[in-house]
Amino acid sequence: MLRLENPVGGEVNPDLSTTKADKFSHGFGIPGMREIAERYHGTLDADVKDGCFILFICLMI
């Protein structure tokens, strides 16, 4: 299991999609990472709480 926390520096979209102008030139994005986790029989949960972005990834190894 992996847990990551990062402070949020601005507005957050309700669906956690990027707020960057160029949406296709950076990172994997939450949907892509969730698809990878599910492909390997794992889970990915993401949330924003108390000014922090929190990501939980659980994979079977």
CHARMM-style PDB file with segment names, atoms N, HN, CA, C and O in Angstrom:
ATOM      1  N   MET     1       0.855  -1.166   0.000  1.00  0.00      PROA
ATOM      2  CA  MET     1       0.000   0.000   0.000  1.00  0.00      PROA
ATOM      3  C   MET     1       0.899   1.226   0.000  1.00  0.00      PROA
ATOM      4  O   MET     1       1.972   1.235   0.604  1.00  0.00      PROA
ATOM      5  N   LEU     2       0.443   2.239  -0.679  1.00  0.00      PROA
ATOM      6  HN  LEU     2      -0.429   2.231  -1.169  1.00  0.00      PROA
ATOM      7  CA  LEU     2       1.162   3.496  -0.760  1.00  0.00      PROA
ATOM      8  C   LEU     2       0.195   4.620  -0.434  1.00  0.00      PROA
ATOM      9  O   LEU     2      -0.921   4.658  -0.953  1.00  0.00      PROA
ATOM     10  N   ARG     3       0.624   5.534   0.424  1.00  0.00      PROA
ATOM     11  HN  ARG     3       1.530   5.503   0.845  1.00  0.00      PROA
ATOM     12  CA  ARG     3      -0.181   6.704   0.756  1.00  0.00      PROA
ATOM     13  C   ARG     3       0.680   7.935   0.503  1.00  0.00      PROA
ATOM     14  O   ARG     3       1.812   8.029   0.979  1.00  0.00      PROA
ATOM     15  N   LEU     4       0.125   8.869  -0.250  1.00  0.00      PROA
ATOM     16  HN  LEU     4      -0.794   8.792  -0.636  1.00  0.00      PROA
ATOM     17  CA  LEU     4       0.817  10.114  -0.538  1.00  0.00      PROA
ATOM     18  C   LEU     4      -0.049  11.279  -0.105  1.00  0.00      PROA
ATOM     19  O   LEU     4      -1.266  11.253  -0.286  1.00  0.00      PROA
ATOM     20  N   GLU     5       0.567  12.291   0.461  1.00  0.00      PROA
ATOM     21  HN  GLU     5       1.556  12.312   0.608  1.00  0.00      PROA
ATOM     22  CA  GLU     5      -0.133  13.522   0.817  1.00  0.00      PROA
ATOM     23  C   GLU     5       0.658  14.697   0.267  1.00  0.00      PROA
ATOM     24  O   GLU     5       1.888  14.722   0.310  1.00  0.00      PROA
ATOM     25  N   ASN     6      -0.083  15.670  -0.253  1.00  0.00      PROA
ATOM     26  HN  ASN     6      -1.082  15.650  -0.288  1.00  0.00      PROA
ATOM     27  CA  ASN     6       0.545  16.855  -0.797  1.00  0.00      PROA
ATOM     28  C   ASN     6      -0.362  18.048  -0.519  1.00  0.00      PROA
ATOM     29  O   ASN     6      -1.570  17.957  -0.740  1.00  0.00      PROA
ATOM     30  N   PRO     7       0.186  19.165  -0.041  1.00  0.00      PROA
ATOM     31  CA  PRO     7      -0.673  20.331   0.198  1.00  0.00      PROA
ATOM     32  C   PRO     7      -1.296  20.833  -1.104  1.00  0.00      PROA
ATOM     33  O   PRO     7      -0.676  20.781  -2.167  1.00  0.00      PROA
ATOM     34  N   VAL     8      -2.500  21.305  -1.002  1.00  0.00      PROA
ATOM     35  HN  VAL     8      -3.003  21.347  -0.139  1.00  0.00      PROA
ATOM     36  CA  VAL     8      -3.217  21.855  -2.154  1.00  0.00      PROA
ATOM     37  C   VAL     8      -2.974  23.357  -2.172  1.00  0.00      PROA
ATOM     38  O   VAL     8      -3.190  24.039  -1.170  1.00  0.00      PROA
ATOM     39  N   GLY     9      -2.520  23.874  -3.325  1.00  0.00      PROA
ATOM     40  HN  GLY     9      -2.345  23.320  -4.139  1.00  0.00      PROA
ATOM     41  CA  GLY     9      -2.175  25.286  -3.415  1.00  0.00      PROA
ATOM     42  C   GLY     9      -3.229  26.156  -4.068  1.00  0.00      PROA
ATOM     43  O   GLY     9      -2.990  27.342  -4.292  1.00  0.00      PROA
ATOM     44  N   GLY    10      -4.391  25.597  -4.381  1.00  0.00      PROA
ATOM     45  HN  GLY    10      -4.584  24.633  -4.199  1.00  0.00      PROA
ATOM     46  CA  GLY    10      -5.415  26.396  -5.039  1.00  0.00      PROA
ATOM     47  C   GLY    10      -6.720  25.638  -5.143  1.00  0.00      PROA
ATOM     48  O   GLY    10      -6.996  24.722  -4.370  1.00  0.00      PROA
ATOM     49  N   GLU    11      -7.516  26.042  -6.119  1.00  0.00      PROA
ATOM     50  HN  GLU    11      -7.291  26.787  -6.748  1.00  0.00      PROA
ATOM     51  CA  GLU    11      -8.807  25.397  -6.337  1.00  0.00      PROA
ATOM     52  C   GLU    11      -8.627  23.954  -6.800  1.00  0.00      PROA
ATOM     53  O   GLU    11      -7.657  23.623  -7.482  1.00  0.00      PROA
ATOM     54  N   VAL    12      -9.572  23.106  -6.420  1.00  0.00      PROA
ATOM     55  HN  VAL    12     -10.360  23.375  -5.866  1.00  0.00      PROA
ATOM     56  CA  VAL    12      -9.559  21.705  -6.818  1.00  0.00      PROA
ATOM     57  C   VAL    12     -10.890  21.395  -7.488  1.00  0.00      PROA
ATOM     58  O   VAL    12     -11.952  21.703  -6.946  1.00  0.00      PROA
ATOM     59  N   ASN    13     -10.830  20.782  -8.675  1.00  0.00      PROA
ATOM     60  HN  ASN    13      -9.967  20.532  -9.115  1.00  0.00      PROA
ATOM     61  CA  ASN    13     -12.054  20.365  -9.351  1.00  0.00      PROA
ATOM     62  C   ASN    13     -12.707  19.224  -8.569  1.00  0.00      PROA
ATOM     63  O   ASN    13     -12.001  18.378  -8.019  1.00  0.00      PROA
ATOM     64  N   PRO    14     -14.036  19.186  -8.511  1.00  0.00      PROA
ATOM     65  CA  PRO    14     -14.724  18.113  -7.760  1.00  0.00      PROA
ATOM     66  C   PRO    14     -14.344  16.705  -8.214  1.00  0.00      PROA
ATOM     67  O   PRO    14     -14.315  15.780  -7.403  1.00  0.00      PROA
ATOM     68  N   ASP    15     -14.053  16.537  -9.507  1.00  0.00      PROA
ATOM     69  HN  ASP    15     -14.077  17.289 -10.166  1.00  0.00      PROA
ATOM     70  CA  ASP    15     -13.668  15.217 -10.007  1.00  0.00      PROA
ATOM     71  C   ASP    15     -12.154  14.990  -9.963  1.00  0.00      PROA
ATOM     72  O   ASP    15     -11.660  13.987 -10.479  1.00  0.00      PROA
ATOM     73  N   LEU    16     -11.423  15.916  -9.350  1.00  0.00      PROA
ATOM     74  HN  LEU    16     -11.824  16.730  -8.931  1.00  0.00      PROA
ATOM     75  CA  LEU    16      -9.968  15.873  -9.189  1.00  0.00      PROA
ATOM     76  C   LEU    16      -9.220  15.959 -10.517  1.00  0.00      PROA
ATOM     77  O   LEU    16      -8.038  15.621 -10.575  1.00  0.00      PROA
ATOM     78  N   SER    17      -9.879  16.401 -11.576  1.00  0.00      PROA
ATOM     79  HN  SER    17     -10.839  16.676 -11.529  1.00  0.00      PROA
ATOM     80  CA  SER    17      -9.195  16.586 -12.856  1.00  0.00      PROA
ATOM     81  C   SER    17      -8.266  17.797 -12.761  1.00  0.00      PROA
ATOM     82  O   SER    17      -8.433  18.660 -11.899  1.00  0.00      PROA
ATOM     83  N   THR    18      -7.296  17.842 -13.653  1.00  0.00      PROA
ATOM     84  HN  THR    18      -7.160  17.141 -14.353  1.00  0.00      PROA
ATOM     85  CA  THR    18      -6.296  18.904 -13.624  1.00  0.00      PROA
ATOM     86  C   THR    18      -6.913  20.290 -13.829  1.00  0.00      PROA
ATOM     87  O   THR    18      -7.938  20.441 -14.494  1.00  0.00      PROA
ATOM     88  N   THR    19      -6.275  21.271 -13.254  1.00  0.00      PROA
ATOM     89  HN  THR    19      -5.442  21.148 -12.714  1.00  0.00      PROA
ATOM     90  CA  THR    19      -6.679  22.663 -13.458  1.00  0.00      PROA
ATOM     91  C   THR    19      -5.709  23.370 -14.399  1.00  0.00      PROA
ATOM     92  O   THR    19      -5.869  24.558 -14.679  1.00  0.00      PROA
ATOM     93  N   LYS    20      -4.700  22.643 -14.890  1.00  0.00      PROA
ATOM     94  HN  LYS    20      -4.570  21.678 -14.663  1.00  0.00      PROA
ATOM     95  CA  LYS    20      -3.703  23.224 -15.791  1.00  0.00      PROA
ATOM     96  C   LYS    20      -4.309  23.480 -17.165  1.00  0.00      PROA
ATOM     97  O   LYS    20      -5.192  22.747 -17.609  1.00  0.00      PROA
ATOM     98  N   ALA    21      -3.832  24.519 -17.832  1.00  0.00      PROA
ATOM     99  HN  ALA    21      -3.114  25.115 -17.471  1.00  0.00      PROA
ATOM    100  CA  ALA    21      -4.358  24.889 -19.153  1.00  0.00      PROA
ATOM    101  C   ALA    21      -4.095  23.806 -20.191  1.00  0.00      PROA
ATOM    102  O   ALA    21      -4.986  23.487 -20.978  1.00  0.00      PROA
ATOM    103  N   ASP    22      -2.892  23.234 -20.212  1.00  0.00      PROA
ATOM    104  HN  ASP    22      -2.168  23.494 -19.573  1.00  0.00      PROA
ATOM    105  CA  ASP    22      -2.538  22.190 -21.173  1.00  0.00      PROA
ATOM    106  C   ASP    22      -2.738  20.837 -20.494  1.00  0.00      PROA
ATOM    107  O   ASP    22      -1.827  20.326 -19.843  1.00  0.00      PROA
ATOM    108  N   LYS    23      -3.907  20.269 -20.644  1.00  0.00      PROA
ATOM    109  HN  LYS    23      -4.647  20.684 -21.173  1.00  0.00      PROA
ATOM    110  CA  LYS    23      -4.294  19.069 -19.908  1.00  0.00      PROA
ATOM    111  C   LYS    23      -3.643  17.790 -20.417  1.00  0.00      PROA
ATOM    112  O   LYS    23      -3.705  16.766 -19.736  1.00  0.00      PROA
ATOM    113  N   PHE    24      -3.023  17.817 -21.591  1.00  0.00      PROA
ATOM    114  HN  PHE    24      -2.973  18.649 -22.144  1.00  0.00      PROA
ATOM    115  CA  PHE    24      -2.512  16.587 -22.180  1.00  0.00      PROA
ATOM    116  C   PHE    24      -0.989  16.466 -22.151  1.00  0.00      PROA
ATOM    117  O   PHE    24      -0.448  15.467 -22.626  1.00  0.00      PROA
ATOM    118  N   SER    25      -0.297  17.444 -21.614  1.00  0.00      PROA
ATOM    119  HN  SER    25      -0.736  18.256 -21.228  1.00  0.00      PROA
ATOM    120  CA  SER    25       1.167  17.426 -21.661  1.00  0.00      PROA
ATOM    121  C   SER    25       1.826  17.203 -20.314  1.00  0.00      PROA
ATOM    122  O   SER    25       2.968  17.617 -20.114  1.00  0.00      PROA
ATOM    123  N   HSD    26       1.135  16.559 -19.384  1.00  0.00      PROA
ATOM    124  HN  HSD    26       0.208  16.222 -19.546  1.00  0.00      PROA
ATOM    125  CA  HSD    26       1.765  16.292 -18.097  1.00  0.00      PROA
ATOM    126  C   HSD    26       1.147  15.083 -17.431  1.00  0.00      PROA
ATOM    127  O   HSD    26      -0.061  14.865 -17.522  1.00  0.00      PROA
ATOM    128  N   GLY    27       1.967  14.301 -16.765  1.00  0.00      PROA
ATOM    129  HN  GLY    27       2.949  14.478 -16.691  1.00  0.00      PROA
ATOM    130  CA  GLY    27       1.533  13.221 -15.888  1.00  0.00      PROA
ATOM    131  C   GLY    27       0.594  12.194 -16.492  1.00  0.00      PROA
ATOM    132  O   GLY    27       0.228  12.267 -17.665  1.00  0.00      PROA
ATOM    133  N   PHE    28       0.217  11.241 -15.663  1.00  0.00      PROA
ATOM    134  HN  PHE    28       0.514  11.182 -14.710  1.00  0.00      PROA
ATOM    135  CA  PHE    28      -0.723  10.190 -16.053  1.00  0.00      PROA
ATOM    136  C   PHE    28      -2.151  10.566 -15.704  1.00  0.00      PROA
ATOM    137  O   PHE    28      -3.090  10.084 -16.337  1.00  0.00      PROA
ATOM    138  N   GLY    29      -2.323  11.409 -14.720  1.00  0.00      PROA
ATOM    139  HN  GLY    29      -1.560  11.800 -14.206  1.00  0.00      PROA
ATOM    140  CA  GLY    29      -3.660  11.761 -14.282  1.00  0.00      PROA
ATOM    141  C   GLY    29      -4.266  10.663 -13.421  1.00  0.00      PROA
ATOM    142  O   GLY    29      -3.881   9.497 -13.508  1.00  0.00      PROA
ATOM    143  N   ILE    30      -5.208  11.054 -12.601  1.00  0.00      PROA
ATOM    144  HN  ILE    30      -5.520  12.001 -12.530  1.00  0.00      PROA
ATOM    145  CA  ILE    30      -5.870  10.106 -11.702  1.00  0.00      PROA
ATOM    146  C   ILE    30      -6.561   8.985 -12.479  1.00  0.00      PROA
ATOM    147  O   ILE    30      -6.410   7.822 -12.104  1.00  0.00      PROA
ATOM    148  N   PRO    31      -7.317   9.282 -13.549  1.00  0.00      PROA
ATOM    149  CA  PRO    31      -7.977   8.180 -14.268  1.00  0.00      PROA
ATOM    150  C   PRO    31      -6.987   7.147 -14.820  1.00  0.00      PROA
ATOM    151  O   PRO    31      -7.244   5.945 -14.751  1.00  0.00      PROA
ATOM    152  N   GLY    32      -5.876   7.606 -15.358  1.00  0.00      PROA
ATOM    153  HN  GLY    32      -5.667   8.583 -15.414  1.00  0.00      PROA
ATOM    154  CA  GLY    32      -4.880   6.679 -15.886  1.00  0.00      PROA
ATOM    155  C   GLY    32      -4.239   5.833 -14.802  1.00  0.00      PROA
ATOM    156  O   GLY    32      -4.025   4.635 -14.989  1.00  0.00      PROA
ATOM    157  N   MET    33      -3.932   6.447 -13.676  1.00  0.00      PROA
ATOM    158  HN  MET    33      -4.106   7.420 -13.524  1.00  0.00      PROA
ATOM    159  CA  MET    33      -3.337   5.696 -12.566  1.00  0.00      PROA
ATOM    160  C   MET    33      -4.339   4.704 -11.986  1.00  0.00      PROA
ATOM    161  O   MET    33      -3.969   3.597 -11.597  1.00  0.00      PROA
ATOM    162  N   ARG    34      -5.626   5.109 -11.927  1.00  0.00      PROA
ATOM    163  HN  ARG    34      -5.927   6.009 -12.243  1.00  0.00      PROA
ATOM    164  CA  ARG    34      -6.664   4.196 -11.423  1.00  0.00      PROA
ATOM    165  C   ARG    34      -6.797   2.980 -12.354  1.00  0.00      PROA
ATOM    166  O   ARG    34      -6.943   1.851 -11.884  1.00  0.00      PROA
ATOM    167  N   GLU    35      -6.748   3.211 -13.654  1.00  0.00      PROA
ATOM    168  HN  GLU    35      -6.630   4.128 -14.035  1.00  0.00      PROA
ATOM    169  CA  GLU    35      -6.846   2.111 -14.618  1.00  0.00      PROA
ATOM    170  C   GLU    35      -5.683   1.140 -14.444  1.00  0.00      PROA
ATOM    171  O   GLU    35      -5.884  -0.073 -14.504  1.00  0.00      PROA
ATOM    172  N   ILE    36      -4.485   1.645 -14.233  1.00  0.00      PROA
ATOM    173  HN  ILE    36      -4.322   2.630 -14.184  1.00  0.00      PROA
ATOM    174  CA  ILE    36      -3.313   0.792 -14.017  1.00  0.00      PROA
ATOM    175  C   ILE    36      -3.477  -0.010 -12.737  1.00  0.00      PROA
ATOM    176  O   ILE    36      -3.202  -1.210 -12.727  1.00  0.00      PROA
ATOM    177  N   ALA    37      -3.918   0.622 -11.658  1.00  0.00      PROA
ATOM    178  HN  ALA    37      -4.141   1.596 -11.666  1.00  0.00      PROA
ATOM    179  CA  ALA    37      -4.124  -0.094 -10.394  1.00  0.00      PROA
ATOM    180  C   ALA    37      -5.152  -1.217 -10.576  1.00  0.00      PROA
ATOM    181  O   ALA    37      -4.936  -2.337 -10.113  1.00  0.00      PROA
ATOM    182  N   GLU    38      -6.253  -0.921 -11.241  1.00  0.00      PROA
ATOM    183  HN  GLU    38      -6.428  -0.011 -11.617  1.00  0.00      PROA
ATOM    184  CA  GLU    38      -7.290  -1.933 -11.443  1.00  0.00      PROA
ATOM    185  C   GLU    38      -6.820  -3.062 -12.355  1.00  0.00      PROA
ATOM    186  O   GLU    38      -7.199  -4.216 -12.158  1.00  0.00      PROA
ATOM    187  N   ARG    39      -6.000  -2.739 -13.348  1.00  0.00      PROA
ATOM    188  HN  ARG    39      -5.692  -1.801 -13.509  1.00  0.00      PROA
ATOM    189  CA  ARG    39      -5.462  -3.761 -14.246  1.00  0.00      PROA
ATOM    190  C   ARG    39      -4.667  -4.801 -13.461  1.00  0.00      PROA
ATOM    191  O   ARG    39      -4.650  -5.978 -13.821  1.00  0.00      PROA
ATOM    192  N   TYR    40      -4.015  -4.367 -12.400  1.00  0.00      PROA
ATOM    193  HN  TYR    40      -4.029  -3.411 -12.108  1.00  0.00      PROA
ATOM    194  CA  TYR    40      -3.218  -5.276 -11.574  1.00  0.00      PROA
ATOM    195  C   TYR    40      -3.947  -5.658 -10.288  1.00  0.00      PROA
ATOM    196  O   TYR    40      -3.317  -5.950  -9.272  1.00  0.00      PROA
ATOM    197  N   HSD    41      -5.278  -5.654 -10.341  1.00  0.00      PROA
ATOM    198  HN  HSD    41      -5.790  -5.416 -11.167  1.00  0.00      PROA
ATOM    199  CA  HSD    41      -6.156  -6.107  -9.253  1.00  0.00      PROA
ATOM    200  C   HSD    41      -5.963  -5.309  -7.963  1.00  0.00      PROA
ATOM    201  O   HSD    41      -6.033  -5.856  -6.862  1.00  0.00      PROA
ATOM    202  N   GLY    42      -5.719  -4.017  -8.120  1.00  0.00      PROA
ATOM    203  HN  GLY    42      -5.662  -3.573  -9.014  1.00  0.00      PROA
ATOM    204  CA  GLY    42      -5.557  -3.132  -6.975  1.00  0.00      PROA
ATOM    205  C   GLY    42      -6.609  -2.045  -6.974  1.00  0.00      PROA
ATOM    206  O   GLY    42      -7.567  -2.085  -7.746  1.00  0.00      PROA
ATOM    207  N   THR    43      -6.421  -1.074  -6.097  1.00  0.00      PROA
ATOM    208  HN  THR    43      -5.643  -1.042  -5.469  1.00  0.00      PROA
ATOM    209  CA  THR    43      -7.346   0.046  -5.994  1.00  0.00      PROA
ATOM    210  C   THR    43      -6.568   1.349  -5.883  1.00  0.00      PROA
ATOM    211  O   THR    43      -5.404   1.369  -5.484  1.00  0.00      PROA
ATOM    212  N   LEU    44      -7.230   2.417  -6.241  1.00  0.00      PROA
ATOM    213  HN  LEU    44      -8.176   2.400  -6.566  1.00  0.00      PROA
ATOM    214  CA  LEU    44      -6.696   3.760  -6.069  1.00  0.00      PROA
ATOM    215  C   LEU    44      -7.832   4.629  -5.564  1.00  0.00      PROA
ATOM    216  O   LEU    44      -8.909   4.664  -6.157  1.00  0.00      PROA
ATOM    217  N   ASP    45      -7.589   5.320  -4.478  1.00  0.00      PROA
ATOM    218  HN  ASP    45      -6.714   5.291  -3.996  1.00  0.00      PROA
ATOM    219  CA  ASP    45      -8.551   6.270  -3.923  1.00  0.00      PROA
ATOM    220  C   ASP    45      -7.851   7.602  -3.764  1.00  0.00      PROA
ATOM    221  O   ASP    45      -6.709   7.665  -3.308  1.00  0.00      PROA
ATOM    222  N   ALA    46      -8.544   8.673  -4.143  1.00  0.00      PROA
ATOM    223  HN  ALA    46      -9.471   8.622  -4.514  1.00  0.00      PROA
ATOM    224  CA  ALA    46      -7.980  10.018  -4.021  1.00  0.00      PROA
ATOM    225  C   ALA    46      -9.029  10.936  -3.431  1.00  0.00      PROA
ATOM    226  O   ALA    46     -10.223  10.788  -3.690  1.00  0.00      PROA
ATOM    227  N   ASP    47      -8.563  11.898  -2.624  1.00  0.00      PROA
ATOM    228  HN  ASP    47      -7.593  12.018  -2.413  1.00  0.00      PROA
ATOM    229  CA  ASP    47      -9.480  12.823  -1.978  1.00  0.00      PROA
ATOM    230  C   ASP    47      -8.706  14.086  -1.607  1.00  0.00      PROA
ATOM    231  O   ASP    47      -7.476  14.089  -1.562  1.00  0.00      PROA
ATOM    232  N   VAL    48      -9.439  15.137  -1.346  1.00  0.00      PROA
ATOM    233  HN  VAL    48     -10.438  15.134  -1.382  1.00  0.00      PROA
ATOM    234  CA  VAL    48      -8.862  16.359  -0.804  1.00  0.00      PROA
ATOM    235  C   VAL    48      -9.531  16.601   0.535  1.00  0.00      PROA
ATOM    236  O   VAL    48     -10.757  16.646   0.631  1.00  0.00      PROA
ATOM    237  N   LYS    49      -8.706  16.760   1.580  1.00  0.00      PROA
ATOM    238  HN  LYS    49      -7.710  16.724   1.502  1.00  0.00      PROA
ATOM    239  CA  LYS    49      -9.238  16.949   2.929  1.00  0.00      PROA
ATOM    240  C   LYS    49      -8.317  17.871   3.706  1.00  0.00      PROA
ATOM    241  O   LYS    49      -7.101  17.680   3.734  1.00  0.00      PROA
ATOM    242  N   ASP    50      -8.902  18.853   4.325  1.00  0.00      PROA
ATOM    243  HN  ASP    50      -9.889  19.008   4.303  1.00  0.00      PROA
ATOM    244  CA  ASP    50      -8.150  19.792   5.173  1.00  0.00      PROA
ATOM    245  C   ASP    50      -6.946  20.397   4.457  1.00  0.00      PROA
ATOM    246  O   ASP    50      -5.871  20.525   5.044  1.00  0.00      PROA
ATOM    247  N   GLY    51      -7.125  20.770   3.190  1.00  0.00      PROA
ATOM    248  HN  GLY    51      -7.998  20.666   2.713  1.00  0.00      PROA
ATOM    249  CA  GLY    51      -6.060  21.422   2.441  1.00  0.00      PROA
ATOM    250  C   GLY    51      -4.978  20.511   1.914  1.00  0.00      PROA
ATOM    251  O   GLY    51      -3.940  20.986   1.453  1.00  0.00      PROA
ATOM    252  N   CYS    52      -5.205  19.185   1.976  1.00  0.00      PROA
ATOM    253  HN  CYS    52      -6.048  18.799   2.351  1.00  0.00      PROA
ATOM    254  CA  CYS    52      -4.227  18.218   1.469  1.00  0.00      PROA
ATOM    255  C   CYS    52      -4.872  17.284   0.457  1.00  0.00      PROA
ATOM    256  O   CYS    52      -5.999  16.826   0.645  1.00  0.00      PROA
ATOM    257  N   PHE    53      -4.142  17.008  -0.619  1.00  0.00      PROA
ATOM    258  HN  PHE    53      -3.226  17.380  -0.772  1.00  0.00      PROA
ATOM    259  CA  PHE    53      -4.523  15.971  -1.568  1.00  0.00      PROA
ATOM    260  C   PHE    53      -3.985  14.672  -1.003  1.00  0.00      PROA
ATOM    261  O   PHE    53      -2.805  14.588  -0.664  1.00  0.00      PROA
ATOM    262  N   ILE    54      -4.834  13.656  -0.897  1.00  0.00      PROA
ATOM    263  HN  ILE    54      -5.793  13.724  -1.173  1.00  0.00      PROA
ATOM    264  CA  ILE    54      -4.446  12.374  -0.322  1.00  0.00      PROA
ATOM    265  C   ILE    54      -4.716  11.286  -1.358  1.00  0.00      PROA
ATOM    266  O   ILE    54      -5.815  11.197  -1.904  1.00  0.00      PROA
ATOM    267  N   LEU    55      -3.715  10.467  -1.619  1.00  0.00      PROA
ATOM    268  HN  LEU    55      -2.822  10.539  -1.175  1.00  0.00      PROA
ATOM    269  CA  LEU    55      -3.813   9.395  -2.591  1.00  0.00      PROA
ATOM    270  C   LEU    55      -3.447   8.081  -1.914  1.00  0.00      PROA
ATOM    271  O   LEU    55      -2.388   7.973  -1.296  1.00  0.00      PROA
ATOM    272  N   PHE    56      -4.319   7.081  -2.028  1.00  0.00      PROA
ATOM    273  HN  PHE    56      -5.180   7.168  -2.530  1.00  0.00      PROA
ATOM    274  CA  PHE    56      -4.059   5.729  -1.535  1.00  0.00      PROA
ATOM    275  C   PHE    56      -4.028   4.789  -2.726  1.00  0.00      PROA
ATOM    276  O   PHE    56      -4.967   4.756  -3.522  1.00  0.00      PROA
ATOM    277  N   ILE    57      -2.957   4.027  -2.850  1.00  0.00      PROA
ATOM    278  HN  ILE    57      -2.194   4.054  -2.204  1.00  0.00      PROA
ATOM    279  CA  ILE    57      -2.860   3.003  -3.888  1.00  0.00      PROA
ATOM    280  C   ILE    57      -2.560   1.682  -3.190  1.00  0.00      PROA
ATOM    281  O   ILE    57      -1.645   1.585  -2.372  1.00  0.00      PROA
ATOM    282  N   CYS    58      -3.335   0.685  -3.526  1.00  0.00      PROA
ATOM    283  HN  CYS    58      -4.078   0.764  -4.191  1.00  0.00      PROA
ATOM    284  CA  CYS    58      -3.137  -0.640  -2.942  1.00  0.00      PROA
ATOM    285  C   CYS    58      -3.021  -1.649  -4.096  1.00  0.00      PROA
ATOM    286  O   CYS    58      -3.930  -1.764  -4.917  1.00  0.00      PROA
ATOM    287  N   LEU    59      -1.915  -2.366  -4.150  1.00  0.00      PROA
ATOM    288  HN  LEU    59      -1.176  -2.272  -3.482  1.00  0.00      PROA
ATOM    289  CA  LEU    59      -1.680  -3.359  -5.199  1.00  0.00      PROA
ATOM    290  C   LEU    59      -1.363  -4.707  -4.583  1.00  0.00      PROA
ATOM    291  O   LEU    59      -0.712  -4.791  -3.542  1.00  0.00      PROA
ATOM    292  N   MET    60      -1.828  -5.760  -5.234  1.00  0.00      PROA
ATOM    293  HN  MET    60      -2.357  -5.692  -6.080  1.00  0.00      PROA
ATOM    294  CA  MET    60      -1.493  -7.112  -4.807  1.00  0.00      PROA
ATOM    295  C   MET    60      -0.132  -7.476  -5.405  1.00  0.00      PROA
ATOM    296  O   MET    60       0.058  -7.391  -6.618  1.00  0.00      PROA
ATOM    297  N   ILE    61       0.816  -7.882  -4.552  1.00  0.00      PROA
ATOM    298  HN  ILE    61       0.662  -7.951  -3.566  1.00  0.00      PROA
ATOM    299  CA  ILE    61       2.124  -8.277  -5.064  1.00  0.00      PROA
ATOM    300  C   ILE    61       2.481  -9.673  -4.578  1.00  0.00      PROA
ATOM    301  OT1 ILE    61       3.552 -10.186  -4.905  1.00  0.00      PROA
TER     302      ILE     61
END
